[in-house]
Amino acid sequence: MKFDHRESRLDFVKHRKKFFMFSAVFLLIGVILLSTLGLNLGIDFRSGTTVDVLAEDSVSEDEIASEFAEIGYEPDDIVLAGENNDIGRASFIGGLDQQESLEIQNHFEETYGNVPNVSTVTPIVGEELAMNAFISVLIASLGIILYVTIRFEFLYGISAIVALFHDALFILTIFSIVQMEVNIPFIAAVLTIIGYSINDTIVTFDRIRENMAKEKVVETFDQISAVVNKSLIQTLARSINTVLTVVFAAGALLLLGGEGLRVFSFALVVGLVAGTYSSLFIAAQLWAVLKSKQVKRRLEKERLEREAEEEASTT
């Protein structure tokens, strides 16, 4: 029995241009923000020094800042860590020399009885970390795209590529807006999102392929959109339930995980929403458009061949 998209109240393909326009406008804003505001890169990706102040009891950011001010230092950023917020992590963009590090260590050893841990990232190390992070994301993306292309077909691979770039740029746009620090946990979150997003996309593509195989003849965009719409409706509940389950877990980490997990969990929440949206409303819709053009070209080629054969037979 064939599915008629007119029988469904939910016609996602009908509104594909709205989805494309929303994403295009949002990502254009993202490109503008990234070229102007940029990202708040952490010390992981640029030179600097972090000082982990160890206290016996809970401390506050103001308390740590005032202790640094007593010896003439002003950290660029202070975050709290530890189960009871007994660790204050101060960051200095540009780095500290050996004498300055010793002065800070001596002061906080006298104040809290523990020698702070001081770690420095040089410009060369920062550049290497940034390059390695970029290469990691690129390799993961290319590997996933290759898998999708082999398992399905080239058009699925193209759609998946667009969806992955959409998700990555979406996350970067949000982080450019909120100016939250971009560090190594952020890269880990992006890699996690890439894997989750492509998994959701593959489930949708697999259902589209199954439903396409049931159609004897597919020659019009309406037929293709009916198949895609049917597939999206069949996978919609599964996608929503899955993303809500993971978002609840990531949200719990965001609220209760402390400062150390704040960037990772926030990137996860944003990426999960973007990944689900792109799987349902970008990748599948784009595939429908590309597939209809492919079918149109095939039919046009067959028509020209028939006309050529008829012309040859009459002469």
ZAMARGU-4260 file (C-alpha; in steps of 0.2 Angstrom, whole numbers, plus 5000, padded with zeros to 4 digits):
<rodrens>
0) 5000/5000/5000 | 5007/5017/4995 | 5008/5031/5007 | 5000/5047/5002 | 5008/5062/5010
5) 4991/5072/5009 | 4984/5059/5021 | 4996/5065/5035 | 4994/5081/5045 | 5013/5082/5047
10) 5020/5087/5030 | 5039/5091/5034 | 5044/5091/5016 | 5031/5105/5011 | 5040/5117/5023
15) 5058/5112/5018 | 5061/5130/5011 | 5057/5137/5028 | 5069/5125/5036 | 5083/5129/5024
20) 5080/5148/5026 | 5080/5147/5045 | 5097/5138/5045 | 5104/5149/5031 | 5100/5165/5040
25) 5106/5158/5057 | 5122/5152/5050 | 5125/5168/5041 | 5124/5177/5057 | 5136/5164/5064
30) 5149/5168/5051 | 5147/5186/5054 | 5149/5184/5073 | 5164/5172/5070 | 5173/5185/5059
35) 5170/5199/5071 | 5168/5193/5089 | 5177/5177/5086 | 5178/5163/5099 | 5184/5164/5117
40) 5198/5153/5115 | 5205/5145/5131 | 5223/5143/5136 | 5222/5126/5128 | 5223/5134/5111
45) 5234/5150/5115 | 5249/5153/5126 | 5246/5156/5144 | 5247/5149/5162 | 5235/5141/5173
50) 5237/5141/5192 | 5227/5128/5202 | 5225/5135/5220 | 5222/5121/5232 | 5212/5126/5248
55) 5206/5115/5263 | 5189/5123/5263 | 5177/5130/5250 | 5183/5146/5241 | 5175/5159/5230
60) 5180/5168/5214 | 5181/5184/5223 | 5192/5177/5237 | 5204/5170/5225 | 5204/5186/5215
65) 5208/5196/5231 | 5222/5185/5235 | 5230/5188/5218 | 5227/5206/5220 | 5237/5207/5236
70) 5253/5202/5227 | 5249/5213/5211 | 5241/5200/5199 | 5225/5200/5190 | 5219/5183/5182
75) 5210/5184/5165 | 5198/5171/5171 | 5194/5161/5188 | 5184/5145/5189 | 5180/5134/5204
80) 5183/5115/5204 | 5183/5101/5216 | 5168/5093/5225 | 5167/5107/5238 | 5174/5121/5227
85) 5190/5119/5236 | 5200/5122/5220 | 5202/5139/5211 | 5209/5139/5194 | 5216/5155/5188
90) 5221/5158/5170 | 5233/5171/5164 | 5233/5174/5145 | 5251/5177/5139 | 5259/5167/5152
95) 5269/5170/5168 | 5288/5169/5169 | 5297/5158/5182 | 5299/5171/5195 | 5281/5176/5194
100) 5276/5158/5196 | 5287/5156/5211 | 5280/5172/5219 | 5262/5166/5217 | 5266/5148/5223
105) 5274/5155/5239 | 5260/5167/5243 | 5246/5153/5241 | 5257/5141/5251 | 5257/5153/5265
110) 5239/5157/5264 | 5231/5139/5261 | 5245/5128/5266 | 5246/5120/5249 | 5258/5123/5234
115) 5248/5128/5219 | 5250/5118/5203 | 5256/5129/5189 | 5255/5124/5171 | 5260/5134/5155
120) 5255/5132/5137 | 5268/5139/5125 | 5262/5147/5108 | 5269/5132/5099 | 5260/5120/5110
125) 5244/5130/5108 | 5245/5130/5089 | 5248/5111/5089 | 5233/5108/5100 | 5222/5118/5089
130) 5229/5110/5073 | 5227/5092/5081 | 5209/5097/5086 | 5205/5102/5069 | 5212/5087/5061
135) 5203/5076/5073 | 5186/5083/5069 | 5191/5083/5050 | 5196/5064/5050 | 5180/5059/5060
140) 5169/5069/5048 | 5177/5062/5032 | 5177/5044/5040 | 5158/5046/5043 | 5154/5053/5026
145) 5164/5039/5018 | 5154/5026/5028 | 5137/5034/5023 | 5142/5035/5005 | 5147/5017/5004
150) 5132/5010/5014 | 5119/5020/5005 | 5123/5031/4990 | 5133/5047/4985 | 5118/5058/4987
155) 5115/5052/5005 | 5134/5056/5008 | 5132/5074/5002 | 5117/5077/5013 | 5126/5070/5028
160) 5141/5082/5024 | 5129/5097/5024 | 5121/5091/5040 | 5137/5089/5049 | 5144/5106/5044
165) 5127/5113/5049 | 5129/5106/5066 | 5147/5111/5068 | 5144/5129/5063 | 5128/5130/5074
170) 5138/5125/5089 | 5152/5138/5085 | 5139/5151/5082 | 5131/5148/5099 | 5148/5149/5108
175) 5152/5165/5098 | 5136/5173/5105 | 5138/5167/5123 | 5158/5169/5123 | 5160/5153/5133
180) 5178/5147/5133 | 5183/5135/5119 | 5194/5122/5126 | 5199/5103/5124 | 5182/5097/5132
185) 5173/5107/5119 | 5182/5098/5105 | 5177/5081/5114 | 5159/5087/5114 | 5160/5092/5095
190) 5166/5074/5091 | 5153/5067/5102 | 5139/5077/5093 | 5146/5072/5076 | 5144/5054/5080
195) 5127/5056/5088 | 5121/5067/5073 | 5126/5055/5060 | 5119/5040/5069 | 5102/5049/5069
200) 5104/5054/5051 | 5108/5035/5046 | 5092/5029/5055 | 5082/5042/5045 | 5091/5037/5029
205) 5089/5019/5032 | 5070/5021/5034 | 5070/5032/5018 | 5079/5018/5008 | 5067/5005/5014
210) 5052/5015/5009 | 5060/5019/4992 | 5062/5001/4989 | 5044/4998/4991 | 5039/5010/4978
215) 5039/5002/4960 | 5041/5018/4951 | 5047/5035/4957 | 5047/5048/4944 | 5041/5064/4952
220) 5045/5075/4967 | 5028/5072/4975 | 5032/5054/4975 | 5049/5057/4983 | 5043/5069/4996
225) 5029/5057/5001 | 5042/5044/5004 | 5053/5056/5014 | 5038/5062/5024 | 5033/5045/5028
230) 5050/5040/5034 | 5052/5056/5045 | 5035/5053/5053 | 5040/5035/5057 | 5057/5040/5065
235) 5050/5056/5073 | 5045/5048/5090 | 5061/5038/5091 | 5072/5054/5087 | 5063/5065/5100
240) 5063/5052/5113 | 5082/5048/5111 | 5087/5066/5111 | 5077/5070/5126 | 5085/5056/5136
245) 5102/5062/5131 | 5098/5080/5134 | 5091/5077/5152 | 5108/5068/5156 | 5118/5082/5148
250) 5107/5095/5157 | 5110/5087/5173 | 5129/5088/5170 | 5127/5106/5165 | 5118/5110/5181
255) 5126/5099/5194 | 5143/5094/5186 | 5153/5109/5191 | 5163/5121/5181 | 5175/5108/5175
260) 5161/5100/5165 | 5151/5116/5161 | 5158/5119/5143 | 5157/5100/5138 | 5139/5098/5144
265) 5133/5115/5137 | 5141/5110/5120 | 5132/5093/5121 | 5115/5101/5124 | 5117/5113/5110
270) 5124/5100/5098 | 5111/5087/5102 | 5097/5099/5098 | 5106/5105/5082 | 5110/5087/5077
275) 5092/5081/5079 | 5085/5096/5069 | 5098/5094/5055 | 5094/5075/5053 | 5076/5078/5052
280) 5074/5094/5043 | 5090/5097/5034 | 5098/5081/5028 | 5082/5072/5023 | 5075/5087/5015
285) 5091/5090/5005 | 5091/5072/5000 | 5074/5074/4993 | 5078/5089/4983 | 5094/5081/4976
290) 5085/5065/4972 | 5072/5073/4963 | 5084/5082/4952 | 5093/5066/4949 | 5077/5057/4944
295) 5073/5072/4932 | 5090/5071/4924 | 5088/5052/4921 | 5070/5054/4914 | 5076/5067/4902
300) 5091/5056/4897 | 5079/5042/4893 | 5067/5053/4884 | 5081/5059/4873 | 5087/5041/4870
305) 5070/5036/4865 | 5068/5051/4853 | 5085/5047/4845 | 5080/5028/4843 | 5063/5033/4835
310) 5072/5046/4823 | 5085/5032/4818 | 5071/5019/4815 | 5062/5031/4803 | 5077/5035/4793
</rodrens>
